[in-house]
């Protein structure tokens, strides 16, 4: 099956998902492996380097949120215009990608250059860790045009049904990073021993390789300057919820870590190991979300609400089947999952109970994460933002604090309760939206 601009209009939704989702899953799987391998090599180099990498991680997440979120806005606009057969407008929206990437990279890297020393000092008293964090952080921000460009061009490809090019590009970038990590960190093959700076250098080279690959299919000429105000307004109406959702992710993790630190370092470690495994188990759900945006945007613009409803039904069924596998793993194999990273008895004890409780959040999470994406795709930005803020700001940290007052064992119920409440709120918004059509 080959997708073209009208495939979103005529092909079965399940067939579209089966065509679009696997390449996204494969690319995300490689990215997940890269994250683990990167930490593995830095950990082997020095514990101090691993700490510095952890300090820089939220900065990278914010940069990715800005780049990918803007790309999602372009994706949504391109798919919407295609749905109305306004192909020249779709090309104009796609053409904003490269200029936006350059401007966003410049602003972010400039701010990071000056803010990194103070930011790092807020999280550690070690001058050596601060020095390494600043060194790595400045490399991954100042040398990151590839990240911004690849994010824009990838979303242009996906909006037009091309999932293969982004998949190959992201795999190429991740593999480049994985190969260069030990070479640059440890100074192999005649290269200088760069330590954590080598990890940053490997990352930006991998990003540049990915951007170079997707350039041919994703690049579009820039539209006239006079068209930018309206184009940017339409792009960021869709982009802001995604940026907000990804940025809020760092906020609530930071908040939960503070709560768990009152109990023990082992509790914080257990939560950190959950997020390592979460990356793998959420790959199918993340791929479905990537598929939903262009399909729903296209058909909503075309006035075909039945296709929009069908997209939600099919994505929910796929999500249920895939996330049930994650639930079973967390319920039946928590000790085995934890022991991949640690043999510490306290972490295994705390984490085994925590994993079993968190596992039950996987089922309501399907809807809790899908509804905001749906509303984003149809232009209901306020609704999407409300659901995102409810989950990340209104529920996770407040409920975490509330449950923690009953003990560490009770704290883990924060996850299923948060996802259930968010899913119910999303259902009510969705039902109201559908009743008005």
C-alpha positions in Angstrom: 0.0 0.0 0.0 1.3 3.4 -1.0 -0.1 6.6 0.6 -0.8 9.7 -1.4 -2.6 13.0 -0.6 -6.0 11.4 -0.9 -5.2 8.1 1.0 -6.5 9.7 4.2 -9.8 10.2 2.4 -10.4 6.9 0.8 -8.4 4.1 2.4 -9.4 2.1 5.5 -8.3 3.7 8.7 -6.8 0.4 10.0 -4.8 0.1 6.7 -3.5 3.6 7.0 -2.3 2.9 10.6 -0.7 -0.3 9.6 1.2 1.5 6.9 2.2 4.6 8.9 2.8 3.2 12.4 5.5 0.5 11.9 8.1 2.9 10.5 7.5 5.4 13.3 7.7 2.5 15.9 11.0 1.3 14.4 12.5 4.8 14.4 11.4 5.4 18.0 12.8 2.0 19.0 16.2 2.9 17.7 16.0 6.3 19.4 15.1 4.5 22.7 18.1 2.2 22.3 20.3 5.2 21.7 19.2 6.9 24.9 20.1 3.8 26.9 23.4 3.3 25.1 24.4 6.9 25.5 23.9 6.7 29.3 25.7 3.3 29.4 28.9 4.7 27.8 28.8 7.9 29.9 28.3 5.8 33.0 31.3 3.7 32.1 33.3 6.8 31.6 32.5 8.4 35.0 29.7 8.7 37.5 30.4 12.5 37.4 29.7 12.5 33.7 26.4 10.6 34.2 25.3 13.2 36.7 26.2 16.0 34.3 24.2 14.3 31.6 21.2 14.1 33.9 21.5 17.8 34.7 21.5 18.7 31.0 18.7 16.3 30.1 15.8 18.7 30.9 17.4 21.3 28.7 17.5 18.8 25.8 13.8 17.9 26.5 12.8 21.6 26.3 14.7 22.0 23.0 13.1 18.9 21.6 9.7 20.1 22.8 10.2 23.4 20.9 11.5 21.7 17.7 9.1 18.8 17.6 6.1 20.8 18.8 6.6 23.4 16.0 7.0 20.5 13.5 3.6 19.1 14.7 2.0 22.5 14.0 3.4 22.4 10.5 2.2 18.8 10.1 -1.3 19.7 11.2 -1.5 22.7 8.9 -0.2 20.8 5.9 -2.6 17.9 6.4 -5.5 20.4 7.0 -4.8 22.2 3.7 -4.4 18.9 1.8 -7.8 17.9 3.2 -9.4 21.0 1.6 -7.4 20.4 -1.6 -5.6 23.7 -1.0 -2.3 22.2 -2.1 -0.5 25.5 -2.7 -1.3 26.6 0.8 0.0 23.2 2.1 3.3 23.8 0.3 3.5 27.3 1.8 3.0 26.0 5.3 5.7 23.4 4.7 8.0 26.0 3.4 8.1 27.8 6.8 9.9 24.8 8.2 13.6 25.7 7.4 13.3 29.4 8.4 11.5 28.6 11.6 14.1 25.9 12.4 17.0 28.4 12.0 15.3 31.1 14.1 14.2 28.8 16.9 17.7 27.2 17.1 19.4 30.6 17.2 17.1 31.9 20.0 17.3 28.7 22.1 21.1 28.3 21.8 21.7 31.9 22.7 19.5 31.7 25.8 21.1 28.4 26.8 24.6 29.7 26.4 24.1 32.3 29.1 21.7 30.4 31.3 23.5 27.0 31.6 26.1 27.9 34.3 23.4 29.2 36.7 21.0 26.4 35.7 23.6 23.7 36.5 24.6 25.3 39.8 21.0 25.0 41.0 21.2 21.2 40.8 24.7 20.4 42.1 27.4 21.9 44.3 30.2 20.1 42.4 32.2 22.5 40.3 33.4 19.6 38.2 29.9 18.4 37.4 28.8 22.0 36.7 31.8 22.3 34.3 30.9 19.1 32.4 27.2 19.9 32.3 27.9 23.4 30.8 30.3 21.9 28.3 27.9 19.3 27.1 24.9 21.6 27.3 26.5 24.2 25.1 27.5 21.7 22.5 24.1 20.1 22.2 22.4 23.5 22.0 24.8 25.6 20.0 25.4 22.9 17.5 21.8 21.7 17.2 20.5 23.1 13.9 20.2 19.5 12.6 17.7 18.7 15.4 15.4 21.6 14.5 15.7 21.1 10.7 15.1 17.3 10.9 12.0 17.9 13.2 10.4 20.2 10.6 11.2 18.2 7.5 10.1 15.0 9.2 6.7 16.4 10.0 6.3 17.7 6.4 7.0 14.2 5.1 4.5 12.6 7.6 1.8 15.1 6.7 2.0 13.9 3.1 1.9 10.2 4.1 5.7 9.5 3.7 6.7 7.6 6.8 9.6 5.8 5.3 11.9 8.8 4.8 11.7 10.0 8.4 12.1 6.5 9.7 15.4 6.0 7.7 16.6 9.4 8.7 16.0 8.9 12.4 17.6 5.5 12.3 20.6 6.8 10.4 21.0 9.6 13.0 20.6 7.3 16.0 23.1 4.7 14.6 25.6 7.5 13.8 25.3 8.6 17.4 25.7 5.1 18.8 28.8 4.4 16.7 30.4 7.8 17.5 29.7 7.7 21.2 32.5 5.3 22.3 34.9 6.7 19.7 34.6 10.3 20.9 34.0 9.7 24.6 37.0 7.3 25.1 39.2 8.6 22.3 39.3 5.6 20.0 40.7 5.3 16.4 43.0 8.2 16.9 40.3 10.7 18.1 41.0 12.7 21.2 39.4 11.6 24.5 36.5 14.0 24.9 34.5 12.5 27.7 31.0 14.0 28.1 31.8 16.6 25.4 32.2 13.6 23.1 28.7 12.4 23.8 27.4 15.9 22.9 29.4 16.0 19.8 28.2 12.5 18.7 24.6 13.7 19.3 24.8 16.7 17.1 26.6 14.8 14.3 23.8 12.2 14.4 21.2 15.0 14.2 22.9 16.6 11.2 23.0 13.2 9.5 19.3 12.7 10.0 18.5 16.2 8.8 20.6 15.7 5.6 18.7 12.6 4.8 15.2 14.0 5.1 16.1 17.2 3.4 15.3 15.9 -0.1 11.8 14.9 0.7 10.9 17.4 3.4 12.3 20.7 2.3 10.0 23.2 0.6 10.9 26.8 -0.6 10.0 29.5 1.8 6.8 31.4 1.0 6.7 35.2 0.6 7.5 37.1 3.8 4.0 38.7 3.8 2.4 35.3 4.3 4.3 34.5 7.5 2.0 36.2 10.0 -1.1 34.2 9.1 0.9 31.0 8.5 2.7 31.3 11.9 -0.6 32.0 13.7 -2.2 28.8 12.2 0.9 26.7 12.8 1.3 27.7 16.5 -2.4 27.3 17.2 -1.7 23.6 16.7 1.9 23.6 17.9 1.5 25.2 21.3 -0.4 22.3 23.0 2.3 19.9 21.8 5.1 22.1 23.0 3.2 22.6 26.3 2.7 18.9 26.7 6.3 18.0 26.2 7.6 20.8 28.3 5.2 20.0 31.2 6.7 16.4 31.1 9.9 17.7 32.6 8.1 19.8 35.2 6.1 16.9 36.7 9.0 14.5 36.7 11.0 17.1 38.6 8.1 17.5 41.1 7.7 13.8 41.6 11.4 13.4 42.2 11.2 16.0 45.0 8.4 14.1 46.6 10.1 10.8 46.5 13.4 12.2 47.7 11.7 12.6 51.1 11.5 8.8 51.4 14.9 7.6 49.9 17.2 7.7 47.0 16.1 4.2 46.1 12.5 5.5 45.6 13.8 8.2 43.2 15.9 5.5 41.4 12.8 3.3 41.0 10.9 6.1 39.4 13.8 6.8 37.1 13.9 3.1 36.0 10.2 3.3 35.3 10.8 6.1 32.8 13.6 4.1 31.2 11.1 1.3 30.5 8.3 3.6 29.7 10.2 4.7 26.6 9.9 1.2 25.2 6.3 0.4 26.2 5.0 3.8 25.0 6.5 3.4 21.5 3.3 1.9 20.0 1.2 4.6 21.6 3.5 7.4 20.5 3.3 6.0 16.9 -0.5 6.0 17.0 -0.5 9.6 18.1 1.8 10.5 15.2 -0.7 8.8 12.8 -3.8 10.4 14.3 -2.8 14.0 13.7 -2.6 14.1 9.8 -5.5 11.6 9.4 -7.9 13.5 11.7 -6.8 17.0 10.4 -7.3 15.9 6.8 -10.8 14.5 7.3 -11.9 17.2 9.7 -11.0 19.8 7.0 -12.8 17.7 4.4 -15.9 17.7 6.6 -15.9 13.9 7.0 -16.6 13.5 10.8 -17.4 9.8 10.4 -13.7 9.3 9.3 -12.6 11.3 12.4 -14.7 9.1 14.7 -13.5 5.9 13.0 -9.9 7.1 13.5 -10.5 7.4 17.2 -12.2 4.0 17.4 -9.4 2.2 15.5 -6.6 3.9 17.4 -8.2 3.0 20.7 -8.5 -0.6 19.7 -4.9 -0.8 18.5 -3.8 1.1 21.7 -5.7 -1.4 23.9 -4.1 -4.4 22.3 -0.6 -2.9 22.5 -0.7 -1.4 26.0 -2.2 -4.6 27.5 1.1 -6.2 26.7 2.8 -3.5 28.7 0.4 -4.0 31.6 1.1 -7.8 31.7 4.9 -7.2 31.7 4.7 -4.7 34.6 2.3 -7.0 36.5 4.2 -10.3 35.9 7.8 -9.3 35.5 8.6 -6.2 37.6 11.6 -7.7 39.2 13.1 -8.8 35.9 12.5 -5.4 34.4 14.3 -3.7 37.3 17.2 -6.1 37.5 18.3 -5.2 34.0 19.6 -1.9 35.5 20.2 -2.7 39.2 20.6 -5.4 41.9 20.0 -3.0 44.8 17.5 -4.7 47.2 15.8 -1.5 48.2 15.2 -0.5 44.6 14.0 -3.9 43.6 11.5 -4.0 46.6 10.2 -0.5 46.1 10.2 -0.7 42.3 8.4 -4.1 42.1 5.4 -2.8 44.0 5.5 0.5 42.2 5.7 -1.1 38.8 2.7 -3.3 39.5 0.6 -0.3 40.5 1.8 1.9 37.7 1.0 -0.9 35.2 -2.7 -0.3 35.7 -2.3 3.2 34.4 -1.5 1.9 31.0 -5.1 1.3 30.0 -6.7 4.6 30.8 -3.5 6.3 29.5 -4.5 5.3 26.0 -7.4 7.8 26.1 -5.6 10.2 28.4 -2.9 10.8 25.8 -5.1 10.4 22.7 -7.8 12.9 23.4 -5.4 15.9 23.6 -3.9 14.8 20.3 -7.4 14.6 18.7 -8.4 18.0 19.8 -5.1 19.4 18.7 -5.7 17.9 15.2 -9.1 19.5 14.8 -7.9 22.9 16.0 -9.5 22.8 19.5 -6.3 24.1 21.0 -7.8 25.3 24.3 -9.4 21.9 25.0 -6.2 20.1 24.2 -4.2 22.5 26.5 -6.7 22.1 29.3 -6.4 18.3 29.2 -2.6 18.5 29.0 -2.4 20.9 32.0 -4.9 18.9 34.0 -2.8 15.8 33.7 0.7 17.2 34.1 0.2 20.1 36.4 -3.3 19.7 38.0 -3.1 16.0 38.9 0.4 14.4 38.8 2.3 16.5 41.4 -0.7 17.4 43.7 -1.9 13.8 43.8 1.6 12.6 44.2 2.0 14.8 47.3 -1.5 13.7 48.6 -0.9 10.0 48.2 2.6 10.3 49.6 1.1 11.5 53.0 -0.2 7.9 53.3 3.2 6.4 52.7 5.5 5.4 49.9 3.4 2.4 48.9 0.4 4.7 48.4 2.4 7.2 46.3 2.4 4.9 43.2 -1.4 5.1 42.9 -0.8 8.7 41.6 -0.3 7.2 38.2 -3.5 5.2 37.6 -5.7 7.8 39.3 -4.2 10.6 37.2 -4.6 8.7 33.9 -8.2 7.7 34.8 -9.3 11.2 35.7 -7.7 12.6 32.6 -9.3 10.0 30.4 -12.7 10.7 31.9 -12.3 14.4 31.3 -11.2 13.8 27.7 -14.2 11.6 27.1 -16.6 14.3 28.4 -15.0 16.9 26.1 -15.0 14.5 23.2 -18.7 13.6 23.8 -19.6 17.3 23.9 -17.7 18.0 20.7 -19.4 15.1 18.9 -22.8 16.1 20.2 -22.4 19.5 18.5 -21.7 18.0 15.1 
